[in-house]
Amino acid sequence: MSHRFVFLVLLSTLSACGPSTPSETAPANDDATADDDDSWDDDDSSPDDDDSAGDDGDASDDDDSSDNDDSPAVPAQPDYIVKADGTADFTSIQAALDNASLAPGEIIEIQPDTPGLEQSFDESLSITSNGASGNYITVRGQAGEAIRISGSGTLIELSGGQYYEFQNLILGTDTDWSAATDGKDRKASKGVGTSEPNETGHIKFTDCTIYGGKDWGANRIEGSYFMFTNCTISLAGTNNNQTPPVGEDRLDLFQNKATYTVFEGCSFDHGGHDSLAAWGGYQVYRDCTFDGDWDEVFGSSNQFGPNETGASGARVAAFNTGTRDGFDPWGPVLVEDCVFKNGGTSGDGSAALNKLIGKHQIVRRNYYWDGEAEVVRRGVAPTTVTSDDTVKHLRFYHNTSYASGYVMKYSYGGSTTGHFQEDKYLNNLFQEMQTPPTADRYVDWHINTSGQDGYPDFWKGAVFDGNLFSREGADVSGDIDIRLSGTTHELAAAKTSWPEVWLPNNNKAACAFVDPAARTKEGFALSSGSGLGDAVPLTHAVGAGLSSTTLVVDDSLFFYDGWTMGAEFGEEPDSIQVGTTTVQIANDGIDHDSHTITLQTSISWSDNDEVFLVDPDGTTVVDNRGAAQ
């Protein structure tokens, strides 16, 4: 079925120049390129004859050629080459894309006129042709070279085109973004088109650097099926109404309004509002870094945020699933193995991880450090709530937080419900900030309901279990405040007042991290002798099974089954341990309504067997206790 839609990546620059590309057609193969050293032979698919075998110049094809296993892979031969100086197939990227001969699986490579010098193409690309499933059309910068696309408006717009991969490219500029006089002159070049959320896109970005702009949604995608791998996404607007040339707008660095998307190994930094605003469902963020620090841009004396010595200037992530623009309201989101750091300004309710708004989010194995406000803000403004069923089913487990402010907070007034309903926070390590804190950090750990405590269903179905709360400094075992109905409760009192919510395995003790000063994931492993929360299973089997692939549990919402992205992006479903047996979940194999999990292989289990998540290596049960276990 044919669809027409617009895919927007709003990577605008301040340049007023639009694309200027002559109409070109591919020359005959024997004249494909005039650059002897950087091209392939005309009539075959191998490198120049004498050097085809590798670095040593040995052109032999015998079996021992596989000895060079450590050599970097040779990129596949390009089908078309773009060079601005006219010595290759095309002088513009757009002309190569418009080439009538372009076919699925083919490669367009962009090369600089002078090797070793950055080459910029002042173009905004419009793509209408299609690759195919398993045969993406690739648009790549030459390996080891800096190729920049720097046109105005929307840099990459797909209208009818899909199945494309963009590799090794710089998209946008890192200079013009801050030159605005009022922080809002992106409006004219924002390039917003129309898009239907459920249309397909099938677009990949690999090893790209993506710069933002000066308007809301500096970078934005709409549609479905996008994958970003090892990309750096940086620089969008500023925060707190700073004066020019810094800018005056608070802008989202990246707005993801698409469904079925994967971000893996990416870096989000220097956002002016939300470094990431995730406004859709079926999104995966894995092994990414979200950094709100602006010091490297403006120096340590900048006045971003409440801390005049620098620290932070952005809310690093806001997952607004199910609340905006009519997008799929109940599509889940998975956030795992990420780092959230230097986030937050109290003036905008900012946090290391902010605004987990929506239904069914899995947030696990992440690290949070040096935030100015909450680790989690769980709430939604009344104007964006469509029903009382909007905010629930967060599964927040196996996370480590260090040197932040609030642990979590429900905020925004109004007659909304939802709150912490049916949320579960298990096996997390919460280490408080250094003592004494800065003026904008809070002395005691607390859960603040911001006036919402009068609602009788605030805690309905919520569970806190297996968490370790700790403080640094003289008062290591100081108060952990839970503020409800205008009263501050200590952890022990909360266990007594709400025993069905605050379970006995929540403990208060001093953490002993391996090397917290290093600010690395490895440094935040617990060392032997640390205080511990009592790690608890995530869920339990309901009923026994004998050599079966159909497992029913009391809560399947902890787990990820790859959705429909296994074949497209290589997404692997979770492996779990049921009793003492490890097994992998089938792709798209969870029915969350019935809490039924389809397994890839048959196993047997007993009623009420404990169920744990297993690390991606398939052998180790995840409990977030590291060496201390």
Buried (B, 14 or more C-beta within 10 A) or exposed (E): EEEEBBBBBBBBBBBEEEBEBEEBEBEEEEEBBEBEEBBBBEEEEEBEEEEBBBEEEBBEEEEEEEEEEEEEEEBEBBBBBBBBEEBBBBBBBBBBBBBEEBBBBBBBBBBBEEEEEEBBBBBBBBBEBBBEEEEBBBBBBBEEBBBBBBBBBBBBBBBBBBBBBBBBBBBBBBEBBBBBEEBBBBEEBBBBBEBEBEBBBBBBBBBBBBBBBBBBBBBBBBBBBBBBBBBBBBBBBBBBEBEEEBBBBBBBBBBBBBBBBBBBBBBBBBBBBBBBBBBBBBBBBBBBBBBBBBBEBBEEEBBBBBBEEBBBBBBBBBBBBBBBEEBBBBBBBBBBBBBBBBBBBBBBBBBBBBBBBBBBBBBBBBBBBBBBBBBBBBBBBEEBBEEBBBBBBBBBBBBBBBBBBBBBBBBBEEEBBBBBBBBBBBBBBBBBBBBEBBEBBBBBBBBBBBBBBEBEEBBBBBBBBBBBBBBBEEEBEBBBBBBBEEEEBBBEEBBEBBEEBBBEBBBBBBBBBBEBEEBBBEBBBBEEEBBBBBBBBBBBBBEEBEEEBEBBBEBBBBBBBBBBBBEBBEBBBBBBBBBEEBBBBBBBBBBBEEBBBBBBEEBEBEEEBBBBBBEBEEEBBBBBBBEBE
